[in-house]
Amino acid sequence: MPDLPAGHIPHAYPLAVRNSGLMTAIGLLVRSLPYALMRFGVLLAFSLACVVWLVITFGGAAWTGAHIAGVVGLTWFVSCVAVAGWFWTAILRYALHLIECGHVAVLTDLIVRGQVGNGSESMFAYGKRVVTERFGQVNALFALNLIVRGVVNAVHSTIEGVGHLLPIPGVDSIANAITAILRAATRYMDKVIFSYNLATGGTNPWRTAQDGLVYYAQNAKPIVKQAVWIVVLDYALGALLWLVLLIPAAALVAVLPASVREAGGVVTMLVAVLFALSARGAFLKPVFLIMIMTRFHALIEHEAINDEWVARLDQISTRFRELGEKATAFAASTAAAPAAIASSSVAPNPPVTTA
C-alpha cells in the first residue's frame, strides 16, 4: 500500500445515524424489514428441507441397510450428505450472500443518508440495482471473507491485555475463551467493509478493503468491546428463540410419519434448533450487523489513516499484503481498459495507393 500523507482521510460522506445501540439497530431492521423477511423465508424453506432431508437420509439408510445390505445403507447416507453439502456451498450460501449484500446496500443508505436511494424505487429494486452494478465487487467480497478474517485475527494478536476489555474481576484467567469470542464477533467485518465501500463510492474493492481494515485496526478495541457483548447477546437470544420455537416444532413433528415420531423429543429439539437458526439468521444477525456497521462508520467519520497501523499490518499479515497486491493489479487493469478502448477506436490509416 503506498504511503499516505499525514492526516489523509480517504472518504467524505455524511452520517444520518451515529447511535449504535440495540434499539437503533432494531429500528433500522424494521425499516428494512422486507429483506429480513426474504432471508427468513429462504432460511425457513431450507430448514424444512433439512427436516425432509433428515427423514430421507436416515430413514433411507436404515431401510436399505436392513433390507438390502449394510454397505448400500452407508452409500445412501454418504451420498445424501454429499448432495446436501454441495447444495449449501454452491447454491444456498451464495444466494444468501447476494440477499445480504442487497440488505447491506439498503442499510448503508439508511445510515448515511437516512433514506433508500432517491425514493423512487423499492428497497428490493434498489438493492438489486446496487448488487448488479457492483457484481464484480460482490463476487470479490465472497472471496474476500477469508482474507478479511485473516487480517482481523492478526489485529487481535496485537491487542495486548484482551481481558481488560470487559470489566469483570478475574477475567484474565479466561483470556483464551475471550479471544475465541472476539474471533467469532468479527464474522460481520466483510459486510461492514462492503458498506464502507458503498458509502465512499469506491471503485476498487481491494483498496477500500485495505482502508477499512486499517480503520478496524485503529478502532479495534471499541469495536471489539461492543462485539463481545453482541456475541453474548447472540447466544442468549438464540437460546430463548429455541425455547419459544419448541411448541411449533412439536406441532410439526406430530404430523411426521410414525417412524420419525418414535424419536419424539430428539426430533422436536432438532426441528426447534433449525427454526431458531432461521430466525436468528434473518432477524438477530442483521441487528448485530447494524450495530457493528453504525459503530464503525461513527468512529471513522473524521478519522485519518494511521500510517503506523498500515506499516504494522504490512509486517504482521500476508493477507493484508495480498490485498495491496490485488488493489494495485485492479487499478492497473482499470487504467489499461480505457486506453485499450481508445486505441481500438482510432481509425486506421488509409491504404497507400500507387499510380
N, C-alpha and C positions, 0 to 999 in steps of 0.2 A: 504494500500500500504506500503511495507516495506521501512524503512529508507534507503536513498541513500547516498553514500559518497559525501563529498563536491566536487564540480566540475565534477560530474558524467554526461557524455553525452551518452545517450542510443542509439546513432546512429552514423554512419560514412558512408556517401555517398557523391559523388561529385555533383556539380550543373553545368549544361551546360547553364542554363538560370537563371539570377538573376533579370532581369528587369521585374517589374510587371505593366508596363504601358499598356494603351489601345492598342497601335499599336502592341506591342509584343504579347499581347493576341490574337489579330486578326490574326497575323502571325501563331501562334500555332494552331488556329482554322482552318486556311486554310490548314495547313499541316496534320490535322486530319479530313479533310472535309468529307470523306466517312461516318464517324459516325454521323456528324451533318446532312448530307443528309438522312441517315437512320432514324434518330429521326424525322426529318421534315416529311418524308413520313408517318411514323406511326401517328404522331400528325395530319397531314393533313387528312389522312384517317379517323381518329377519329372525326375531325371537320366536314367532310362531312357526317359521320354517325350521328353526332349530328343534322345536318340540317334535315336529314331524320327522325330522332327520334322526333324532334320538330313537324314535319308535322303529323306523326303518332299519337303522344301523344295528341297534342291539337286538331288536326282535328278529331281524333277518339273519343276523349272525347266529343267534341262538337256534333258530329253526333249521337253517341249513346245516349247522354243526351237529344237531341232533338227528336230522332225517337223512342227510347226505353223507357228509364227512367233516371231521373237525377242521381239516385244512381248508375246506370250502368256506366254513364259517369264518375262519381267520382271514381268508382272502376277501370275503364280503366286507368284513369290518375295516380292513386296511384300505380297501377301495373307497368306501364311503368317507373315511377320514381324509383321504387324498383329495376327493372331489370337493369336500367342504373347505379344505384348506386353500385349494385353487380358487374357489368362488370368492372367499374372503379377501385374499391377497390381490387377485386380478380384477375383480369387479366391484364388490361392495365397498371395500376400503377406499378405492379411487372415487367412486360415486359420492361417498360421504365427504371426501376431501373437496370435491367440487362444490357441494352444497355448503360446506363450512366456509370456503373461500368467498362464495356469494354472500353469506351471512356476515363475514368479516368486512366486506366492502360496504354493506349497509350500516353496520355498527360504526365503522370508521367515519362515514359521513355524519352520523348522528353525534359522534363525539367531537368531531372537528367543526362541523357547520351547523349542527342542530337540526338538520333535515336531510332527507334522502334525495340526492340528485337535484334537479330543478323543480321537483314537484309535479312534473308532467307524466311520469311513468311510475308503474307499480314497483314495489320492492323487488319482486321476482324479476321483472324486466330489467331493472337497474342492475341487480346482482348478476344476472345472466350476461348483460352487456359488458360489465367490467371484467368478468371472468373470460368472456370471449375475446375482448380486446387485448387482454393480458394473458392469453392462453399459454404462451411460452413461459411467462413468469410463474403461472400457476403450476405448470409441469415442473419447472425448476424448483419450486417450493416443495413439491412432493419428494424430490430427491435431496432437497436442502436440509430436510429434517435431521438426518443423521449428522450432517456437518455442524448444524447449529447445536445439537446436543453435545457433540464432542467439544466444541469451543466452550459452551456453558459449563461443562464438567471441569474443564481446565481452569475456568474462572473460579469455580468453587474451591479448587485445590489451593488457590492463592488467598482465600479468605481465612485468616487466622482467627482462632477462638470462636468457632461456629457457635458454641454453646451460649455465648453472651447475647445472641440474637433473641433468645427467649428469657424472660425474667422469671425463671423457675430455679429455686435453690437445688444445687447438686446436679444440674443438667449436663455438666461436663462429662459425667460418667456414662452418659448415653449419646456421646457425640457421633458415634458411628450410625446409630439409628437416625439421628437428626440429619446427617449427611445424606442418607438414603432418601429421607423425606424431601430434602432440598432438590435432589435429582428428579424425584417424581413431580415436584412442583414446576419444573421447567418444561413440562410437556406442552405448554402453551406458547413457548417463545417463538416457534416458527411462524405461527399465525400472527403474533404481535409484530414480528418483523415484516410480514406481508402488509399489515395495517400501516406500519411506518412507511413502507414503500408507496402505498396508495396515498397517504397523507402528504408525502413530499412530492408526489407526481414523478418519482424517479423512473427512468427507463432502463437502468442497469440493475437488475435484481441482485447480482452478486456484490456490487459496490454498496448498495443500500443495506444488504445483509451485513457487510463488514461494519458499516457505520452503526447499524442497530446493535450489533454485538459489542462494539466498543462502548456504546451508551449503556448497555446492560452491565458491562464490567464496571463502569464508573458508578453505577447506581445499584450494584448487586445487593448490598446489604438492605436498603429499604424495600427493594422489590422482593427479595427472598423472605424477609421478615413477614411481609404480608402473605406471601405464597405459602409459608409453613402453616399459618392458621387456615388458609384456604384448604390445604390438604387435610387438616384435622376436621374441618367442617365437612369436607367431601365424604370422609369415612362416616361421620356421624349421621349426616343426612342420607347417605346411601343405605346405612343400616335401617334407618327409620322408613325409608321407601320400601325396603324389603319386607319389613313387618306389616306395613299398610297393605302391600300387594299380596300378602298371603291369602286373603279372602278371595279375590278374583282368581288367583292361581288355583285354589282349591275347587272353585266352581268349574274351571276349565278341566281339571283332572277328572272331575266327576263324569264328564261326557266322553272321556277317552275309553278305549277298549278295556275289557275286564283284566286282560293280562298285564296291562300297564297300571291299572288301578290297584293291583295287588301290592305294588311297591308304595302305594299311598303317600305317606309322609315324605319320603325321599323325593318323589316326583313333584309333589306340591312345592317343596322348598326350592327345587331346581327351577321350576317354572316361575316362581316368585323372584328368584335371582335374575332370570332372563328379563322379566318385565321391569325389575328395578334398574338393571343395566340400561335398558332402553330409555326409561325416564331420566336416568342420570345423564346419559349421553345427550339427550335432547334439551334438557332444561337446566340441570345443575352445572354441567361443564361450560355451557355458554355464559352463565352468570360468573363463574370463576374466571373465564377468559376475559370478560368485560372488565372485571376488577383489575386484572393484570394490565390490560390494554390502557385503561384510563390512568392507572398509576404510572405506567411507562411514559405516556405522552405528557402528563403533567410534570414529571421530573425533568424531562429533557427539553421542555418548551423553550427556554432561553439559555440552554447549556451548550458550551463549546466542547468540541472534541479534545480530549486529553491525549496529547502525543505520547505521554509516558505509558498510558494503557495500550496504545497502538503498538509501541515497541515491545511491551511485555507480552501481549498476545502473540505477536510475531515470533517471540522467543519460545513461549511455552506450548503453542498449539500449531501442529502441522495442518490441522483443519482450517485455521484462520489464514495461514499462508496459502492454502489451496483456494480459499475464497478470493484472495488477492489475485492469484494467477487467473482464475476464471473471470474476474472482473476486468482484468487487463485484456484478456482474449476477447471478451464480449465487446469491449469498447473498440478494439481494433477491427473486429468483424463488422460492427455497426458503422464505423467510419469508412470502411472499404466498400460497403454496399452502394452508397450514393455515387462514389467515384466510378464504380464499375458500370452503373446505370448510365451515368453521364457519358462515359467513353463509348458505350454501345449505341448511344443516341446520336453521336456525331455522324453526319452524312459522309459517306466515303468520297474520296477524290474522284472526279470524273475520269474515265479512261482516256489515255493519251492516244490520239489518232495521228496517223502519218499520211501524208499526201500520196 
